Amino acid sequence: MNEQYIFAIDIGTRSVVGLLCRAKESGGISVEHCIVRPHPQRAMLDGQIHDVGQVSAVIAQVKEALEERAGCTLDRAAIAAAGRALTTRRTAAELKLPSAREIGEGDLHNLEVLVLAKAKEEMAREQESLYCVGYSPVAYYIDGIRIDNLLGQKGSSIGIEIIATFLPQVVIDGLFSALAKAGLAVDSLTLEPIAAMAVAVPPHLRFLNLALVDIGAGTSDIAVSRHGTIIAYGMVDMAGDEITEAIAQHYLLDFNTAEAVKVALNEQEQVEFTDVLGNKYREDREKILAVIEPAVEKLSRALARAIKANNGGESPAALFCAGGGSLTPLLRDYLSLHLGLPAERIGIRTHAHLEGIDYCGDELIGPEAITPLGIALTALKPRGEQLIRVWVNGQEVSLYAVQQTTVAQALLHCGMGPDTLGAEADRLEFTLNGRRRVLTGEMGKAATIRVNEMEATLDTELKAGDRIEVIPGTRPELTPITLGEIAAEFEPVAVQVNDTELHVPLVQKINGLPATADTPIHPGDNVEIRPPANVGELAAMMDLDLTQLAVTVDGAVADPSTPITPASVIAVSAVAGVAAAAAVADSAIAVTVNGQPFTLPAEQATLFYALAQAGIEYGEARGHLRITLNGAEADYTSPLKTGDRIEVFWVREQQ
């Protein structure tokens, strides 16, 4: 680009606008020259280039006309991409620090890399071939508390929430191609709603809940501000062409004639035109308004719905309208109706109301000036969204530099995330009994990074043409962790059952469901390992059927929901009549307890049930209770089979 000027081009659906501006010492821009050229045919639809050759020809006309006026050569231009193709993703991420310490630039950069990688991964799952063109921080957090600036603060965790913006690669390629055919390179790229917002709602007004709708020919772009930032971008794929088409359909006009009729409605009480059959009309303005009113109402309803959707479901405090479509008759009335705002809260932005912009021409005198002026102003700013091209391992990458452009951003565009960069240990984070638990694997080997054959880091700043070489690092995967490995850290719990201390297994659950020892633990799982909390859980741990047993806790009759603690005194006995029923069961087994025969159902074939049926009297402890099964030491959960011999006796302790 000629260093004297900022060359901004607004490639619209109906026309191409070119501006030559100078930067003012006090800030802002002064517009020196302006050229507007319409597309001879409908080469663009809904903000998307459909005929690259035709669009590039019009761009070339604008470029050459400005070169002639200014006596200079132009080779680069600032442009904007249509909001119709814009996709946004609101994403948050948190970075845990090894210890509480002061937050530095490196920590902030790592956090941004993390959240951008997350946003790209989320979008890639939903739609392919999207290009991350930039992001706007919405909020920062330290130890869960929102804060304006992380740098210099102290904490153990930092967080960020962003609005990441994405465009289809075909949009970027189409814009580049159209400019290249006109002999221009892209100096900077922004989004049309960002450009419009830059001039219509400057930063010092964004503490107010304001909405901007930029109504073009093919699309209507929306941006909403609140709490000092832009909180959302949106788009409606309806705009001024909807009204033009309503006129064309009703009167059988070609599109350009219908467009001229629509424009004349703001200037004439009667409009003359000729339809495609050669019939001449001299129609009153009010009659044509009646024709377009349904289309205007439909457009305003769609705009109001989208504005509310991007503002948390409610209307903003005020609405600014920009773009040529905002001059459509009846539109403000219907926007007022559907948004529930008084008419004085809906205004039309023109260049006369803009801060820091000097423009005395007459080519752009209305709201259609907002976007091209915004493109020029955005290109001027230090944080202007510059596009640079670099190479990563031989692959060409176009970077949309919202802030300083670094190696990390280039690698993210190539899909190289933490796994590729290595060094950081793999982590497994889950909740154990309500508390956060983090297991860390072995440290990996960091990736080797070179820029133009010189050693570099993720923070190394890039310039156009840089060549980046990356040798991927290693990040050893954490060995899968099972529930049993975590449970091994806990001691078995002892409870008093029939005056005997009995060790029972622990309750083990993952995400509220019972799990076995070999169940793997995944990131985010809610793991529960604890003693049985009630009689029902105790019975489940001991494989007991409570329908066959009578249970008391601390002398009171208990049911499955009765709570228990290690200090509880629990007594269990067989329900009357169970033994007789068991005797006739086909699957019964026969055992002896202290020489007396007993019969048990197969499903109750454990020592616990056998002793309960035998009516062993525990009473006051008379020493140490000893149980043998076929002469060998046994416990309550030992399984039984027919013919087993059980002996129960007390062993007095030595005095």
C-alpha positions as CSV (number, residue, x, y, z in Angstrom):
1,M,0.0,0.0,0.0
2,N,1.1,3.6,-0.7
3,E,2.5,4.7,2.7
4,Q,0.7,8.0,2.5
5,Y,-2.7,6.5,2.5
6,I,-4.9,3.8,4.0
7,F,-6.7,2.1,1.2
8,A,-10.0,0.5,2.4
9,I,-12.3,-1.5,0.2
10,D,-15.9,-2.5,1.1
11,I,-16.9,-5.3,-1.2
12,G,-20.7,-5.2,-0.9
13,T,-23.4,-7.3,-2.5
14,R,-24.6,-4.3,-4.6
15,S,-21.4,-2.2,-5.0
16,V,-17.7,-1.8,-4.2
17,V,-16.7,1.2,-2.2
18,G,-13.1,2.4,-2.1
19,L,-11.6,5.0,0.3
20,L,-8.3,6.7,0.5
21,C,-7.7,8.0,4.0
22,R,-4.9,9.6,5.9
23,A,-4.2,9.0,9.6
24,K,-4.7,12.1,11.8
25,E,-2.1,13.1,14.4
26,S,-4.8,13.4,16.9
27,G,-6.1,9.9,16.1
28,G,-8.8,8.8,13.7
29,I,-8.8,9.3,9.9
30,S,-9.4,11.9,7.3
31,V,-11.0,10.7,4.1
32,E,-9.3,12.1,1.0
33,H,-11.0,10.3,-1.8
34,C,-14.0,8.0,-2.2
35,I,-15.2,6.0,-5.2
36,V,-18.4,3.9,-5.4
37,R,-18.9,1.4,-8.3
38,P,-22.0,-0.9,-8.6
39,H,-21.7,-4.5,-9.8
40,P,-23.1,-4.5,-13.3
41,Q,-24.7,-7.9,-12.6
42,R,-25.5,-9.8,-9.4
43,A,-22.0,-11.1,-9.0
44,M,-22.5,-11.4,-5.2
45,L,-25.4,-13.0,-3.3
46,D,-26.0,-12.6,0.4
47,G,-22.5,-11.2,0.9
48,Q,-20.7,-14.1,-0.8
49,I,-18.7,-13.7,-4.0
50,H,-20.2,-15.9,-6.7
51,D,-18.3,-14.5,-9.8
52,V,-14.7,-13.7,-8.8
53,G,-13.9,-12.3,-12.2
54,Q,-16.7,-9.8,-12.3
55,V,-16.1,-8.7,-8.7
56,S,-12.3,-8.3,-9.3
57,A,-13.1,-6.2,-12.4
58,V,-15.1,-3.7,-10.3
59,I,-12.4,-3.7,-7.6
60,A,-9.8,-2.9,-10.4
61,Q,-12.0,0.0,-11.6
62,V,-12.2,1.5,-8.1
63,K,-8.4,1.0,-7.6
64,E,-7.5,2.7,-10.9
65,A,-9.9,5.6,-10.3
66,L,-8.4,6.3,-6.9
67,E,-4.9,6.0,-8.2
68,E,-5.7,8.6,-10.9
69,R,-7.3,11.0,-8.4
70,A,-4.5,10.7,-5.8
71,G,-1.6,10.3,-8.3
72,C,-0.2,7.3,-6.5
73,T,0.1,3.5,-7.0
74,L,-1.9,1.2,-4.8
75,D,-0.9,-2.4,-4.3
76,R,-2.5,-3.4,-0.9
77,A,-5.9,-2.9,0.6
78,A,-7.8,-3.3,3.9
79,I,-10.9,-5.4,3.4
80,A,-13.8,-6.9,5.5
81,A,-15.4,-10.3,5.2
82,A,-19.2,-10.6,5.2
83,G,-20.9,-11.5,8.4
84,R,-23.1,-14.0,6.6
85,A,-20.3,-16.6,6.8
86,L,-19.4,-15.7,10.4
87,T,-19.5,-18.4,13.1
88,T,-18.8,-17.6,16.7
89,R,-17.9,-19.8,19.6
90,R,-18.0,-18.6,23.2
91,T,-15.4,-20.8,24.9
92,A,-13.8,-20.8,28.4
93,A,-10.7,-22.5,29.7
94,E,-8.9,-22.8,33.0
95,L,-5.2,-23.3,33.5
96,K,-4.0,-24.9,36.8
97,L,-0.7,-23.6,38.0
98,P,1.8,-25.9,39.9
99,S,1.6,-23.5,42.9
100,A,0.2,-20.1,43.8
101,R,2.5,-17.5,42.3
102,E,2.6,-14.2,40.3
103,I,1.0,-14.4,36.9
104,G,3.3,-13.5,34.0
105,E,3.1,-13.0,30.3
106,G,4.0,-16.7,29.7
107,D,1.1,-17.9,31.8
108,L,-1.3,-15.6,30.0
109,H,0.0,-16.8,26.6
110,N,-0.4,-20.5,27.7
111,L,-3.9,-19.8,28.7
112,E,-4.8,-18.2,25.4
113,V,-3.2,-21.1,23.5
114,L,-5.3,-23.5,25.6
115,V,-8.6,-21.7,25.0
116,L,-8.0,-21.2,21.3
117,A,-7.1,-24.9,20.9
118,K,-10.4,-25.8,22.8
119,A,-12.4,-23.4,20.5
120,K,-10.9,-24.9,17.4
121,E,-11.4,-28.4,18.6
122,E,-15.1,-27.7,19.4
123,M,-15.7,-26.1,16.0
124,A,-13.9,-28.9,14.1
125,R,-16.3,-31.4,15.6
126,E,-19.3,-29.5,14.2
127,Q,-18.0,-28.1,10.9
128,E,-15.0,-28.7,8.7
129,S,-12.9,-26.1,6.8
130,L,-13.4,-23.3,9.2
131,Y,-10.7,-20.7,9.6
132,C,-10.2,-19.1,13.1
133,V,-9.9,-15.4,12.2
134,G,-9.5,-14.1,15.7
135,Y,-10.9,-13.8,19.2
136,S,-12.1,-11.2,21.7
137,P,-11.5,-11.7,25.4
138,V,-14.7,-11.4,27.4
139,A,-13.5,-12.0,30.9
140,Y,-10.5,-13.2,32.9
141,Y,-10.5,-15.1,36.2
142,I,-8.1,-15.9,38.9
143,D,-9.0,-18.6,41.4
144,G,-12.5,-18.4,40.1
145,I,-12.9,-14.6,40.7
146,R,-13.4,-12.3,37.7
147,I,-10.7,-9.8,37.2
148,D,-9.8,-7.2,34.5
149,N,-6.1,-7.9,34.2
150,L,-4.3,-11.1,35.2
151,L,-0.7,-9.8,34.9
152,G,0.9,-9.3,38.3
153,Q,-1.8,-11.1,40.2
154,K,-1.1,-14.1,42.4
155,G,-3.1,-17.4,42.3
156,S,-3.1,-21.1,41.7
157,S,-5.5,-21.1,38.7
158,I,-6.3,-18.7,35.9
159,G,-9.2,-18.7,33.5
160,I,-10.4,-16.9,30.4
161,E,-13.6,-16.6,28.4
162,I,-13.5,-15.5,24.7
163,I,-15.6,-15.1,21.7
164,A,-13.7,-16.8,18.9
165,T,-14.7,-16.0,15.3
166,F,-14.6,-18.4,12.4
167,L,-15.0,-18.1,8.6
168,P,-15.2,-20.8,6.0
169,Q,-11.9,-21.1,4.2
170,V,-13.8,-20.5,0.9
171,V,-14.6,-17.0,2.1
172,I,-11.0,-16.1,2.8
173,D,-9.9,-17.7,-0.5
174,G,-12.6,-15.8,-2.5
175,L,-11.6,-12.4,-1.1
176,F,-7.9,-13.0,-1.7
177,S,-8.5,-14.2,-5.2
178,A,-10.7,-11.2,-6.1
179,L,-8.1,-8.8,-4.9
180,A,-5.2,-10.6,-6.5
181,K,-6.9,-10.5,-9.9
182,A,-7.2,-6.7,-9.4
183,G,-3.5,-6.4,-8.7
184,L,-3.9,-6.0,-4.9
185,A,-2.7,-7.9,-1.9
186,V,-4.6,-8.0,1.4
187,D,-3.1,-5.6,3.9
188,S,-5.6,-6.3,6.7
189,L,-8.8,-8.2,7.1
190,T,-11.6,-7.6,9.5
191,L,-15.2,-8.7,9.8
192,E,-18.0,-6.3,8.7
193,P,-19.7,-6.2,12.1
194,I,-16.4,-5.5,13.8
195,A,-15.7,-2.7,11.3
196,A,-19.2,-1.2,11.7
197,M,-18.9,-1.4,15.5
198,A,-15.5,0.3,15.5
199,V,-17.0,3.6,14.3
200,A,-20.7,3.3,15.3
201,V,-20.2,2.2,18.9
202,P,-16.7,3.2,20.0
203,P,-15.2,1.6,23.2
204,H,-16.2,4.4,25.6
205,L,-19.9,3.7,24.8
206,R,-19.7,-0.1,25.2
207,F,-20.5,0.0,28.9
208,L,-24.1,0.6,27.7
209,N,-26.2,-2.3,26.4
210,L,-26.3,-1.2,22.8
211,A,-27.0,-3.1,19.6
212,L,-25.9,-2.3,16.1
213,V,-27.5,-3.7,13.0
214,D,-25.7,-3.1,9.7
215,I,-28.3,-3.7,7.0
216,G,-26.7,-4.2,3.6
217,A,-28.2,-5.6,0.4
218,G,-27.7,-9.3,1.1
219,T,-27.0,-9.7,4.8
220,S,-27.7,-7.9,8.1
221,D,-24.8,-8.0,10.6
222,I,-25.4,-7.6,14.3
223,A,-23.1,-6.7,17.2
224,V,-24.1,-6.1,20.9
225,S,-22.1,-4.3,23.6
226,R,-22.4,-4.5,27.4
227,H,-20.1,-4.1,30.4
228,G,-17.4,-2.4,28.3
229,T,-17.0,-5.1,25.7
230,I,-18.6,-6.6,22.7
231,I,-20.5,-9.6,24.0
232,A,-21.9,-11.1,20.8
233,Y,-21.9,-11.0,17.0
234,G,-24.7,-12.2,14.9
235,M,-26.1,-12.3,11.4
236,V,-29.4,-12.5,9.5
237,D,-29.3,-13.6,5.9
238,M,-32.0,-11.1,5.0
239,A,-31.5,-7.5,4.1
240,G,-32.4,-4.8,1.5
241,D,-32.6,-7.3,-1.4
242,E,-35.7,-8.8,0.3
243,I,-37.5,-5.5,-0.3
244,T,-36.1,-5.1,-3.8
245,E,-37.3,-8.6,-4.7
246,A,-40.8,-7.9,-3.4
247,I,-41.0,-4.9,-5.7
248,A,-39.6,-6.9,-8.7
249,Q,-42.1,-9.7,-8.2
250,H,-45.1,-7.5,-7.8
251,Y,-44.4,-5.2,-10.8
252,L,-42.5,-7.7,-13.0
253,L,-39.3,-5.6,-13.0
254,D,-35.7,-6.6,-13.5
255,F,-33.6,-6.4,-10.3
256,N,-31.8,-3.1,-11.1
257,T,-35.0,-1.3,-12.0
258,A,-36.7,-2.6,-8.8
259,E,-33.6,-1.3,-6.8
260,A,-34.0,2.1,-8.3
261,V,-37.7,2.1,-7.4
262,K,-36.9,1.3,-3.8
263,V,-34.3,4.1,-3.6
264,A,-36.7,6.6,-5.1
265,L,-39.3,5.9,-2.3
266,N,-37.1,8.0,0.1
267,E,-37.2,11.0,-2.4
268,Q,-40.3,11.0,-4.5
269,E,-44.1,10.9,-3.9
270,Q,-44.6,9.3,-7.3
271,V,-42.2,6.9,-9.0
272,E,-42.0,6.2,-12.8
273,F,-40.7,2.8,-14.1
274,T,-41.2,0.3,-16.9
275,D,-41.7,-3.4,-16.4
276,V,-40.1,-6.3,-18.5
277,L,-43.1,-6.3,-20.9
278,G,-42.6,-2.6,-21.7
279,N,-45.6,-1.3,-19.6
280,K,-45.0,2.1,-18.1
281,Y,-46.0,2.9,-14.6
282,R,-46.4,6.1,-12.6
283,E,-47.1,4.8,-9.1
284,D,-47.9,6.7,-5.9
285,R,-45.4,6.2,-3.1
286,E,-48.1,5.0,-0.7
287,K,-49.2,2.3,-3.1
288,I,-45.6,0.9,-3.4
289,L,-45.2,1.1,0.4
290,A,-48.3,-1.2,0.7
291,V,-46.5,-3.7,-1.6
292,I,-43.3,-3.8,0.4
293,E,-44.8,-3.6,3.9
294,P,-45.1,-7.4,4.4
295,A,-41.5,-7.9,3.4
296,V,-40.4,-5.0,5.7
297,E,-42.3,-6.5,8.6
298,K,-40.8,-9.9,7.9
299,L,-37.3,-8.4,7.8
300,S,-37.7,-6.4,11.0
301,R,-39.2,-9.3,12.9
302,A,-36.1,-11.5,11.9
303,L,-33.8,-8.7,12.9
304,A,-35.5,-8.2,16.3
305,R,-35.4,-11.9,17.0
306,A,-31.7,-12.1,16.2
307,I,-30.9,-9.0,18.3
308,K,-32.7,-10.4,21.3
309,A,-31.0,-13.8,20.9
310,N,-27.6,-12.2,21.0
311,N,-28.5,-10.1,24.0
312,G,-29.6,-12.8,26.4
313,G,-33.2,-12.9,25.2
314,E,-34.1,-9.3,25.8
315,S,-34.1,-6.0,23.9
316,P,-31.1,-3.7,24.2
317,A,-31.3,-0.2,25.7
318,A,-31.0,1.3,22.2
319,L,-30.4,0.3,18.6
320,F,-28.1,1.9,16.0
321,C,-28.9,1.2,12.4
322,A,-26.3,1.3,9.6
323,G,-26.0,0.3,6.0
324,G,-28.0,1.4,3.0
325,G,-30.8,-1.0,4.0
326,S,-31.5,1.0,7.2
327,L,-33.1,3.7,5.0
328,T,-35.9,1.3,4.0
329,P,-39.3,3.0,4.6
330,L,-41.3,1.6,7.6
331,L,-38.3,-0.4,8.9
332,R,-37.7,1.7,12.0
333,D,-41.4,1.6,12.8
334,Y,-41.5,-2.2,12.7
335,L,-38.2,-2.5,14.6
336,S,-39.7,-0.3,17.3
337,L,-42.8,-2.6,17.4
338,H,-40.9,-5.9,17.6
339,L,-38.2,-4.8,20.0
340,G,-40.6,-2.9,22.3
341,L,-38.4,0.2,22.1
342,P,-39.6,3.8,21.7
343,A,-38.8,5.3,18.3
344,E,-36.3,7.7,19.8
345,R,-34.2,4.7,21.0
346,I,-33.7,3.5,17.4
347,G,-31.3,5.7,15.5
348,I,-29.5,5.7,12.1
349,R,-25.8,6.2,12.1
350,T,-24.2,8.4,9.4
351,H,-20.7,9.8,9.0
352,A,-21.9,13.1,10.5
353,H,-22.2,11.4,13.9
354,L,-18.8,9.6,14.0
355,E,-15.9,10.6,16.3
356,G,-12.4,11.0,14.9
357,I,-13.5,10.8,11.2
358,D,-13.3,13.7,8.8
359,Y,-15.2,13.3,5.6
360,C,-16.6,16.1,3.5
361,G,-17.4,14.2,0.3
362,D,-20.8,13.5,-1.1
363,E,-20.3,10.0,-2.5
364,L,-21.2,8.4,0.9
365,I,-23.6,10.7,2.8
366,G,-25.8,8.2,4.7
367,P,-25.6,5.1,6.8
368,E,-23.9,3.2,4.0
369,A,-20.7,5.0,4.9
370,I,-20.4,3.2,8.3
371,T,-18.8,-0.1,7.2
372,P,-16.2,1.3,4.7
373,L,-15.2,3.9,7.3
374,G,-14.9,1.2,9.9
375,I,-12.7,-0.9,7.6
376,A,-10.3,2.1,7.3
377,L,-10.3,2.9,11.0
378,T,-9.7,-0.7,12.0
379,A,-6.8,-0.9,9.6
380,L,-5.3,2.1,11.3
381,K,-5.4,0.9,14.8
382,P,-2.4,-0.8,16.5
383,R,-4.6,-3.8,17.0
384,G,-5.8,-3.8,13.4
385,E,-6.5,-7.3,12.2
386,Q,-3.5,-7.8,9.9
387,L,-3.2,-10.8,7.7
388,I,0.2,-12.2,7.3
389,R,1.4,-15.4,5.5
390,V,4.0,-17.7,7.0
391,W,5.0,-21.3,6.5
392,V,4.9,-24.1,9.0
393,N,6.9,-27.2,8.0
394,G,6.4,-26.1,4.4
395,Q,2.7,-25.5,4.7
396,E,1.5,-21.9,3.9
397,V,-0.6,-20.4,6.7
398,S,-2.6,-17.1,6.6
399,L,-2.7,-15.6,10.1
400,Y,-5.3,-13.2,11.2
401,A,-3.3,-11.2,13.7
402,V,-5.8,-9.8,16.2
403,Q,-3.0,-9.2,18.7
404,Q,0.8,-9.8,18.2
405,T,1.3,-12.8,16.0
406,T,3.3,-15.6,17.6
407,V,4.5,-19.0,16.8
408,A,1.8,-20.5,19.0
409,Q,-1.0,-19.0,16.9
410,A,0.6,-20.3,13.7
411,L,0.8,-23.8,15.2
412,L,-2.8,-23.7,16.3
413,H,-3.9,-22.9,12.8
414,C,-2.1,-26.0,11.7
415,G,-3.8,-28.1,14.3
416,M,-0.7,-28.5,16.5
417,G,-1.9,-28.5,20.1
418,P,-0.4,-29.5,23.5
419,D,-0.1,-33.1,22.3
420,T,2.2,-32.1,19.5
421,L,4.2,-29.6,21.5
422,G,4.9,-32.0,24.3
423,A,6.8,-31.2,27.5
424,E,3.7,-30.9,29.7
425,A,2.9,-34.0,31.6
426,D,-0.4,-35.8,30.9
427,R,-3.0,-35.2,33.6
428,L,-6.0,-37.0,34.9
429,E,-8.4,-34.8,36.8
430,F,-11.4,-36.2,38.6
431,T,-13.4,-35.7,41.8
432,L,-12.9,-38.1,44.8
433,N,-15.4,-37.9,47.5
434,G,-16.3,-34.3,46.6
435,R,-12.7,-33.1,46.4
436,R,-10.7,-32.4,43.2
437,R,-8.0,-35.0,42.6
438,V,-5.2,-34.6,39.9
439,L,-2.8,-37.4,38.9
440,T,0.1,-36.4,36.8
441,G,2.2,-38.6,34.4
442,E,5.8,-38.3,33.4
443,M,7.1,-35.1,31.9
444,G,7.5,-35.2,28.1
445,K,10.1,-33.7,25.8
446,A,9.3,-30.3,24.4
447,A,9.0,-29.7,20.7
448,T,12.0,-28.2,18.9
449,I,10.9,-24.9,17.2
450,R,12.9,-22.8,14.7
451,V,12.0,-19.6,12.9
452,N,14.1,-18.9,9.8
453,E,16.6,-21.5,11.1
454,M,17.0,-19.8,14.5
455,E,15.8,-21.4,17.8
456,A,12.5,-20.0,18.9
457,T,9.7,-20.5,21.4
458,L,5.9,-20.4,21.3
459,D,6.1,-16.7,22.2
460,T,8.4,-15.8,19.3
461,E,6.7,-13.0,17.3
462,L,6.3,-13.6,13.6
463,K,6.4,-11.3,10.6
464,A,5.2,-12.0,7.0
465,G,7.2,-14.6,5.2
466,D,8.7,-16.3,8.3
467,R,9.4,-20.0,7.9
468,I,8.7,-22.1,11.0
469,E,10.1,-25.6,11.5
470,V,8.6,-27.8,14.2
471,I,9.9,-31.2,15.4
472,P,7.1,-32.5,17.5
473,G,7.7,-33.2,21.2
474,T,6.6,-36.1,23.2
475,R,3.9,-36.3,25.8
476,P,3.8,-39.7,27.5
477,E,0.2,-40.8,28.1
478,L,-0.8,-41.4,31.7
479,T,-1.2,-45.1,32.4
480,P,-5.0,-45.8,32.8
481,I,-6.0,-45.7,36.4
482,T,-8.7,-48.1,37.7
483,L,-11.1,-47.7,40.6
484,G,-9.3,-50.5,42.4
485,E,-6.0,-48.6,42.4
486,I,-7.7,-45.6,44.1
487,A,-9.7,-47.8,46.5
488,A,-6.4,-49.5,47.6
489,E,-5.5,-46.2,49.3
490,F,-8.4,-46.7,51.8
491,E,-8.5,-49.0,54.8
492,P,-11.4,-51.5,55.1
493,V,-14.1,-50.5,57.5
494,A,-14.9,-52.5,60.6
495,V,-18.5,-52.7,61.9
496,Q,-20.0,-54.6,64.9
497,V,-22.3,-57.3,63.7
498,N,-23.7,-59.7,66.4
499,D,-21.0,-58.5,68.8
500,T,-18.3,-59.4,66.4
501,E,-16.0,-56.9,64.6
502,L,-16.5,-57.6,60.9
503,H,-14.5,-56.0,58.1
504,V,-16.7,-55.1,55.1
505,P,-15.9,-53.8,51.6
506,L,-16.2,-50.1,50.8
507,V,-19.0,-48.6,48.7
508,Q,-17.4,-47.8,45.3
509,K,-19.2,-45.7,42.7
510,I,-18.4,-43.7,39.6
511,N,-20.8,-41.0,38.6
512,G,-23.4,-42.3,41.0
513,L,-23.3,-45.9,39.7
514,P,-21.8,-49.0,41.4
515,A,-18.5,-49.9,39.7
516,T,-16.0,-52.7,40.0
517,A,-12.3,-52.5,40.8
518,D,-11.2,-52.8,37.2
519,T,-13.4,-49.9,36.0
520,P,-11.2,-47.2,34.5
521,I,-11.4,-43.6,35.7
522,H,-11.9,-41.0,33.1
523,P,-11.3,-37.2,33.2
524,G,-14.1,-35.4,35.0
525,D,-15.5,-38.6,36.7
526,N,-17.1,-38.3,40.1
527,V,-15.6,-41.1,42.2
528,E,-17.1,-42.2,45.5
529,I,-15.2,-44.5,47.9
530,R,-16.6,-44.7,51.4
531,P,-18.0,-47.0,54.1
532,P,-21.6,-48.3,53.8
533,A,-23.9,-45.5,54.9
534,N,-27.0,-47.6,55.8
535,V,-28.2,-51.1,56.3
536,G,-29.0,-51.6,52.7
537,E,-25.5,-50.7,51.5
538,L,-24.0,-53.0,54.3
539,A,-26.2,-55.9,53.1
540,A,-25.1,-55.3,49.5
541,M,-21.5,-55.3,50.5
542,M,-21.9,-58.6,52.4
543,D,-24.2,-60.2,49.7
544,L,-27.1,-60.6,52.2
545,D,-30.7,-60.9,51.4
546,L,-32.6,-58.6,53.8
547,T,-35.9,-60.3,53.0
548,Q,-34.6,-63.4,54.8
549,L,-33.1,-61.6,57.8
550,A,-34.2,-59.5,60.8
551,V,-31.9,-56.6,61.5
552,T,-31.6,-54.2,64.5
553,V,-29.3,-51.2,64.9
554,D,-28.5,-50.1,68.4
555,G,-31.5,-52.2,69.6
556,A,-34.0,-50.7,67.2
557,V,-35.6,-52.5,64.3
558,A,-33.9,-51.4,61.1
559,D,-34.8,-51.3,57.4
560,P,-32.5,-50.8,54.4
561,S,-32.5,-47.0,54.8
562,T,-31.5,-47.0,58.5
563,P,-28.2,-45.2,58.8
564,I,-25.1,-46.9,60.3
565,T,-21.7,-45.8,61.5
566,P,-18.6,-47.7,62.6
567,A,-19.9,-47.2,66.2
568,S,-23.3,-48.8,65.5
569,V,-24.2,-52.1,67.2
570,I,-25.9,-54.3,64.6
571,A,-27.7,-57.6,65.3
572,V,-28.9,-60.0,62.6
573,S,-31.1,-63.1,62.9
574,A,-33.1,-65.3,60.6
575,V,-36.8,-64.5,59.9
576,A,-39.1,-67.1,61.4
577,G,-40.2,-69.8,58.9
578,V,-37.3,-69.3,56.6
579,A,-35.6,-72.5,57.7
580,A,-38.7,-74.6,57.0
581,A,-39.1,-73.1,53.6
582,A,-35.5,-73.7,52.8
583,A,-35.7,-77.4,53.8
584,V,-38.0,-78.1,50.8
585,A,-36.2,-75.9,48.3
586,D,-34.7,-77.9,45.4
587,S,-31.5,-76.0,45.6
588,A,-31.0,-76.3,49.3
589,I,-27.7,-77.4,50.8
590,A,-27.2,-79.3,54.1
591,V,-24.5,-78.3,56.6
592,T,-23.9,-78.8,60.4
593,V,-23.3,-76.1,62.9
594,N,-21.7,-77.4,66.1
595,G,-23.0,-80.9,65.1
596,Q,-26.6,-79.8,64.5
597,P,-27.9,-80.2,60.9
598,F,-29.3,-77.2,59.1
599,T,-30.6,-76.7,55.5
600,L,-30.0,-73.4,53.6
601,P,-31.2,-72.2,50.2
602,A,-28.3,-72.1,47.7
603,E,-28.5,-68.4,47.3
604,Q,-27.8,-68.0,51.1
605,A,-24.9,-70.4,51.2
606,T,-22.6,-68.4,53.4
607,L,-21.5,-68.7,57.0
608,F,-23.4,-65.6,58.0
609,Y,-26.8,-67.2,57.1
610,A,-25.8,-70.5,58.6
611,L,-25.0,-69.0,62.0
612,A,-28.2,-66.9,61.8
613,Q,-30.3,-70.0,61.2
614,A,-28.5,-71.9,64.0
615,G,-29.5,-69.1,66.4
616,I,-26.0,-68.7,67.8
617,E,-26.3,-66.7,71.0
618,Y,-23.6,-64.0,71.0
619,G,-24.8,-62.2,74.1
620,E,-22.0,-60.6,76.2
621,A,-18.6,-61.2,74.7
622,R,-16.9,-64.2,76.4
623,G,-13.6,-63.8,74.8
624,H,-12.7,-64.1,71.1
625,L,-15.2,-65.7,68.8
626,R,-13.6,-68.4,66.6
627,I,-15.3,-69.9,63.5
628,T,-14.0,-72.9,61.6
629,L,-15.2,-74.4,58.4
630,N,-14.2,-78.1,57.9
631,G,-11.5,-77.4,60.5
632,A,-10.0,-74.3,58.9
633,E,-10.4,-70.7,60.0
634,A,-13.3,-69.0,58.2
635,D,-15.3,-65.7,58.3
636,Y,-18.9,-64.6,57.8
637,T,-18.7,-64.4,54.0
638,S,-17.1,-67.9,53.4
639,P,-19.2,-69.8,50.9
640,L,-20.8,-73.1,51.8
641,K,-21.6,-76.4,50.1
642,T,-23.5,-79.5,51.1
643,G,-21.6,-81.5,53.8
644,D,-19.7,-78.6,55.3
645,R,-19.0,-78.7,59.0
646,I,-19.1,-75.5,60.9
647,E,-17.8,-75.0,64.5
648,V,-18.4,-71.9,66.5
649,F,-16.8,-71.4,69.9
650,W,-15.3,-68.8,72.2
651,V,-11.6,-68.6,73.0
652,R,-11.0,-67.0,76.4
653,E,-8.4,-64.4,76.5
654,Q,-5.4,-65.0,78.8
655,Q,-5.5,-62.9,82.0
